[in-house]
């Protein structure tokens, strides 16, 4: 009898992790399909590069603004119900995008797609910390991020092969429909709270920890700079003389490296005594590789993209997201609250840093975009060096 129960529990864990991963794959697929279409969309809707960047980031806005309120909603209505609603709203956005002829309507429809990701982005760490051992949480998050990188790589490599936007959108609608049904049938509604404190009380406790703020700002930089590079690298390479197809294929290697980094680097970090210095080293390598991208050499660009912007950042994201679990040893409810706070900073970085810091400072100067990105990556390294070691134990965790 006990063996049957254990088998069922194991199956539920695998199903939960796989569904989170598939949702991550899908939302990244839908978002990254806009990258190879950048020039076409700017011409079709008569928009600027900054407006295109805002469009590219629009799927992140629901998680950015609703991540913290969803902490309360998930606690009240459960993960399964909240994500089911999110997936349905995302399905609606995909359908509406087919009929859009005006930019504002196209923008709003793309924004609706982001509702599919609110629960996944805000509750991933918390859910995995509930069902996996602490040392395996980073690896599980890495797998979820790797699936997202896989969706991004598929989008960048295949979007230009579709005969038209309609055929691509119909495939996206089919994928979203299958995912919605799978979620309803297979997902267990995990209880993620293990505290009698209210969400507000827990927020007050979390916000008093200075390391939360350091980690949140570092995460903001990691994801913001990665998203900016992913959005603009095709245009940067096109400006260096590569065709749009070549630029899309070369940009896709970032996602391949990101996939590898998300899978393997958290596993390496889990056996290290000084995880924070490992993270600082990854940030420095990423910065140096971004500078190398300014060189007009195809092999150097490929190596730097897959190593620096891909592997290093792919490893940094799950390692930074799991700071509350691995370094600060928070309980489940604090992980839930800090996870929503981290998500807000993460997605805030993706929305603000490329569109309102990097591009305005650099203008249309390609090498300046790379230089400012590299400098902010060095700042990440400094922030990681300020974190505690992963053996850190605090009070009332």
C-alpha positions in Angstrom: 0.0 0.0 0.0 2.8 2.4 1.0 4.6 1.7 -2.3 1.5 2.6 -4.3 1.1 5.9 -2.4 4.8 6.7 -3.0 4.4 5.9 -6.7 1.4 8.2 -6.9 3.3 11.0 -5.1 6.2 10.6 -7.4 4.0 10.7 -10.5 2.3 13.9 -9.1 5.7 15.6 -8.6 6.8 14.7 -12.2 3.5 15.8 -13.7 3.7 19.1 -11.7 7.3 19.8 -12.8 6.6 18.9 -16.4 3.5 21.1 -16.6 5.4 24.0 -15.2 8.2 23.4 -17.7 5.8 23.1 -20.7 4.1 26.4 -19.7 7.5 28.0 -19.6 8.3 26.6 -23.0 5.0 27.9 -24.5 5.1 31.5 -23.2 8.7 31.9 -24.3 7.8 30.5 -27.7 5.0 33.0 -28.2 7.1 35.9 -27.0 10.3 35.1 -28.9 8.5 34.8 -32.2 8.4 38.6 -32.3 12.2 38.8 -32.4 12.8 37.6 -36.0 9.8 39.7 -37.0 11.2 43.0 -35.5 11.8 44.8 -38.8 8.5 43.6 -40.3 6.5 44.7 -37.3 8.2 48.1 -37.1 7.4 48.6 -40.8 3.8 47.3 -40.7 2.7 49.3 -37.6 5.0 52.3 -38.2 6.6 52.0 -34.8 10.0 53.0 -33.4 12.6 50.6 -31.9 11.6 51.6 -28.4 7.9 50.8 -29.2 8.9 47.4 -30.6 11.0 46.7 -27.4 7.9 47.6 -25.3 5.8 45.2 -27.5 8.4 42.4 -27.1 8.3 42.9 -23.3 4.5 43.2 -23.1 4.0 39.5 -22.2 5.9 40.2 -19.0 3.6 43.0 -17.8 0.9 40.8 -16.2 3.4 39.0 -14.0 5.1 42.3 -13.2 2.0 44.0 -11.9 0.0 41.0 -10.7 2.7 38.8 -9.3 2.3 40.1 -5.7 -1.6 40.1 -5.7 -1.4 36.5 -7.1 0.4 35.5 -3.9 -2.9 36.1 -2.1 -5.0 34.6 -4.9 -3.0 31.4 -5.1 -3.2 31.0 -1.3 -7.0 31.4 -1.5 -8.0 29.6 -4.7 -5.0 27.3 -5.3 -2.4 27.0 -8.1 -4.5 24.9 -10.4 -7.5 27.3 -10.6 -5.4 30.5 -10.9 -3.2 29.1 -13.7 -6.2 27.6 -15.5 -7.7 31.1 -15.7 -4.3 32.5 -16.9 -4.0 29.9 -19.6 -7.5 30.7 -20.9 -6.8 34.4 -21.0 -3.5 33.7 -22.9 -5.5 31.6 -25.4 -7.8 34.6 -25.9 -4.9 36.8 -26.6 -3.5 34.4 -29.2 -6.8 34.3 -31.0 -7.3 38.1 -31.0 -3.8 38.7 -32.3 -4.7 37.2 -35.7 -7.3 39.9 -36.4 -5.2 43.0 -35.3 -4.5 45.7 -37.9 -3.7 48.5 -35.4 -0.6 48.5 -33.1 -2.5 49.3 -29.9 -4.8 46.3 -30.4 -1.9 44.0 -31.3 0.0 45.2 -28.2 -3.0 44.5 -25.9 -3.5 41.0 -27.4 0.2 40.2 -26.9 -0.1 41.5 -23.4 -3.0 39.1 -22.7 -0.7 36.1 -23.6 1.4 36.9 -20.6 -1.4 35.9 -18.2 -0.4 32.3 -19.0 2.8 32.9 -17.1 1.8 34.6 -13.9 1.5 31.5 -11.7 4.5 29.8 -13.3 6.9 32.8 -12.8 5.7 33.7 -9.3 5.1 30.2 -7.8 7.8 28.1 -9.5 10.4 28.3 -6.7 7.8 28.0 -3.9 6.1 24.9 -5.5 9.4 23.1 -6.2 10.7 23.9 -2.7 7.5 22.2 -1.4 7.9 19.0 -3.5 11.7 18.6 -3.9 14.6 18.5 -1.5 16.2 21.9 -0.9 19.4 21.1 -2.8 17.3 20.0 -5.8 15.2 23.2 -6.0 17.8 25.1 -8.1 18.1 22.1 -10.5 14.3 21.9 -10.9 14.1 25.7 -11.5 17.0 25.3 -14.0 15.0 22.7 -15.9 12.0 25.0 -16.1 14.1 27.8 -17.3 15.8 25.5 -19.8 12.4 24.6 -21.3 11.7 28.3 -21.6 15.1 28.7 -23.4 14.1 25.8 -25.6 10.9 27.6 -26.6 12.8 30.7 -27.3 15.4 28.9 -29.5 12.6 27.1 -31.4 10.9 30.5 -32.1 14.1 32.2 -33.2 15.1 29.4 -35.5 11.7 28.6 -37.1 9.6 31.8 -37.2 11.1 33.0 -40.5 10.2 29.6 -42.0 6.4 30.0 -41.6 4.6 31.2 -44.8 2.8 33.8 -42.8 1.8 35.2 -39.4 -1.6 33.4 -39.6 -0.2 29.9 -39.9 2.2 30.6 -37.0 -0.6 31.9 -34.8 -2.8 28.9 -35.6 -0.1 26.5 -34.4 0.3 28.6 -31.2 -3.4 28.3 -30.5 -3.2 24.5 -30.9 -0.3 24.3 -28.5 -2.1 26.5 -25.9 -5.3 24.4 -26.2 -3.4 21.2 -25.5 -1.6 22.8 -22.6 -4.8 24.0 -21.1 -6.4 20.6 -21.3 -3.3 18.9 -19.9 -3.2 21.3 -17.0 -6.9 20.6 -16.1 -6.4 16.9 -16.2 -3.0 16.3 -14.7 -2.2 19.1 -12.3 -2.6 18.6 -8.6 -3.6 21.6 -6.5 -0.7 21.9 -4.2 -1.1 23.7 -0.9 1.9 26.1 -0.8 1.4 27.8 2.6 2.8 26.4 5.8 2.2 29.5 8.1 -0.7 31.1 9.9 0.8 34.5 9.3 -1.1 36.7 6.8 0.5 37.6 3.5 1.0 41.2 4.7 2.8 40.0 7.9 5.0 37.7 5.9 5.9 40.6 3.5 7.0 42.7 6.4 9.3 40.0 7.7 10.8 39.4 4.2 11.3 43.1 3.4 13.4 43.5 6.6 16.1 41.2 5.2 18.7 43.2 3.3 19.9 40.2 1.3 16.4 40.0 -0.3 16.9 43.5 -1.8 20.5 42.8 -3.0 19.3 39.5 -4.6 16.2 41.3 -6.1 18.3 44.0 -7.8 20.8 41.4 -9.1 17.9 39.4 -10.5 16.5 42.6 -12.1 19.8 43.1 -13.9 20.3 39.4 -14.9 17.0 39.0 -16.6 16.7 42.6 -17.9 20.1 42.5 -19.7 19.4 39.0 -21.1 16.0 39.9 -22.4 17.4 43.1 -24.0 20.2 41.2 -25.7 17.8 38.6 -27.0 15.4 41.3 -28.3 18.1 43.4 -30.1 20.9 41.0 -31.1 19.2 40.1 -34.4 19.0 43.8 -35.3 22.6 44.3 -34.1 23.9 41.5 -36.3 21.8 42.7 -39.2 23.5 46.0 -38.8 26.9 44.3 -39.0 26.0 42.9 -42.4 24.3 39.6 -41.7 21.0 38.6 -43.3 17.9 38.4 -41.1 17.9 34.6 -41.4 21.6 34.5 -40.4 21.0 36.9 -37.5 18.1 34.8 -36.2 20.1 31.6 -36.4 23.1 33.1 -34.6 20.8 34.6 -31.9 19.2 31.2 -31.3 22.6 29.9 -30.0 22.1 32.2 -27.0 19.0 30.1 -26.1 21.0 26.9 -26.7 23.7 28.1 -24.3 21.0 29.4 -21.9 19.4 25.9 -21.9 22.7 24.2 -21.1 23.6 26.7 -18.4 20.1 26.4 -16.7 20.5 22.6 -16.7 24.1 22.1 -15.6 25.3 25.2 -13.6 22.8 24.8 -10.7 24.0 21.2 -10.3 27.6 22.4 -10.1 26.7 25.2 -7.7 24.9 22.8 -5.4 28.2 21.1 -4.4 30.2 24.3 -4.0 30.9 25.9 -0.6 31.0 29.4 -1.9 28.2 29.7 -4.3 28.2 33.5 -4.3 31.7 33.8 -5.7 30.7 31.3 -8.4 27.8 33.5 -9.4 30.1 36.6 -9.4 32.5 34.7 -11.7 29.6 33.9 -14.1 28.6 37.6 -14.2 32.2 38.7 -15.0 32.6 36.1 -17.8 29.2 37.2 -19.2 30.3 40.8 -19.3 33.6 40.0 -21.1 31.8 37.9 -23.7 29.3 40.8 -24.3 32.2 43.1 -25.1 33.6 40.5 -27.6 30.3 40.6 -29.5 31.4 44.0 -30.9 34.0 42.2 -33.0 32.9 41.4 -36.5 33.9 37.8 -36.5 31.3 35.1 -36.9 33.1 32.5 -34.8 33.8 34.9 -32.0 30.2 36.1 -32.0 29.0 32.5 -31.8 31.4 31.5 -29.0 30.7 34.7 -27.0 26.9 34.3 -27.5 26.7 30.7 -26.4 29.2 31.1 -23.5 28.6 34.5 -22.0 25.1 35.6 -22.9 23.8 32.0 -23.0 25.5 29.6 -20.6 26.5 32.0 -17.9 23.2 33.9 -17.8 21.3 30.6 -18.1 23.0 29.4 -14.9 22.7 32.8 -13.1 18.9 33.0 -13.4 17.9 29.8 -11.5 20.7 30.4 -9.0 19.4 34.0 -8.3 15.8 33.0 -8.2 16.5 30.3 -5.5 18.5 32.6 -3.2 15.6 32.6 -0.6 15.8 28.8 -0.5 19.5 28.1 -0.8 21.1 31.1 0.9 18.5 32.5 3.2 16.7 29.2 4.1 13.2 30.7 4.2 10.1 28.6 5.0 7.5 27.9 2.4 5.3 31.0 2.9 8.4 33.3 3.0 9.5 31.6 -0.2 6.1 32.3 -1.7 6.2 36.0 -0.8 9.8 36.5 -1.7 9.2 34.6 -4.9 6.5 37.1 -6.0 8.8 40.0 -5.0 11.7 38.6 -7.0 9.4 38.1 -10.0 8.4 41.7 -9.8 12.0 42.8 -9.9 12.9 40.2 -12.5 10.2 41.3 -14.9 10.6 45.0 -14.0 14.2 44.6 -15.2 13.1 43.0 -18.4 10.7 45.9 -19.1 12.7 48.9 -17.8 16.4 48.1 -18.4 16.4 47.5 -22.2 13.7 50.0 -23.2 14.4 52.9 -20.7 18.0 52.6 -19.8 20.1 50.8 -22.4 18.5 52.0 -25.6 18.0 55.7 -24.6 21.7 55.9 -23.4 23.1 54.1 -26.4 20.7 55.4 -29.1 21.2 53.5 -32.3 24.9 52.9 -31.7 25.4 49.2 -31.8 28.6 49.0 -29.8 27.3 51.3 -27.1 24.4 48.9 -26.5 26.9 46.1 -25.9 29.2 48.3 -23.7 26.4 49.5 -21.4 25.1 45.9 -21.2 28.6 44.6 -20.2 29.0 47.3 -17.5 25.8 46.4 -15.9 26.8 42.8 -15.9 29.8 43.7 -13.9 27.5 45.4 -11.4 25.7 42.0 -11.1 29.0 40.4 -10.1 29.5 43.0 -7.3 26.0 42.4 -6.0 26.5 38.6 -5.9 29.7 39.1 -3.9 27.7 41.0 -1.3 25.4 38.0 -0.7 25.9 35.5 2.2 27.4 32.1 1.6 24.8 29.3 1.0 25.4 28.0 4.6 23.9 31.3 5.9 21.4 30.9 8.7 19.2 33.8 9.9 16.7 34.2 12.6 13.1 33.3 12.2 13.6 31.9 8.8 
